Amino acid sequence: MGTTELRVEKILNAPIAHVWKAFTDKAEMKKWYFDMNAFEAKVGFEFQFIGTDGDCNEFVHLCKIIEVIPYKKLVHSWSYKGYAGESILTLEFFEEGANTRIVLTHAGLESFPSDHKAFAKANFEAGWAEIIGSNLPNYLQKNF
């Protein structure tokens, strides 16, 4: 079975320091992303949060930081409590003048149960499109 990888790229009208803070400050993340139980951009740090699917089913997301290069890269595992599978979320940050280009890659989606519609690639595509394409730019515009 091939790797199911999703890639989202977006140029944000914000300096890299603001975008990095949006992804690494627990209080800021709550405003636009997810409400983390705790968060530190430190290799080995484990965190979790609750997310819902389109049918309002809740899923406990379990994550562990794998790699951190401040203002450049943040990588963590992504799995679900009570379900098989583990994926890897990679966020890369590129300074482009006063703007920041972010590249999100979510790999290993095929490891999740294929018989559960919440884990369909189309759902991840829609979720990341909303989060990176709408929620994050709106948050940056209002908060910085």
ABEGO torsion letter per residue (X at the ends): XBBBBBBBBBBBBBBAAAAAAAAABAAAAAAABBBBABBBBBBGBBBBBBBBBAAGBBBBBBBBBABBBBGABBBBBBBBBGBBEBBBBBBBBBBBEABBBBBBBBBGAAABBAABAAABAAAAAAAAAAAAAAAAAAAAAAAX
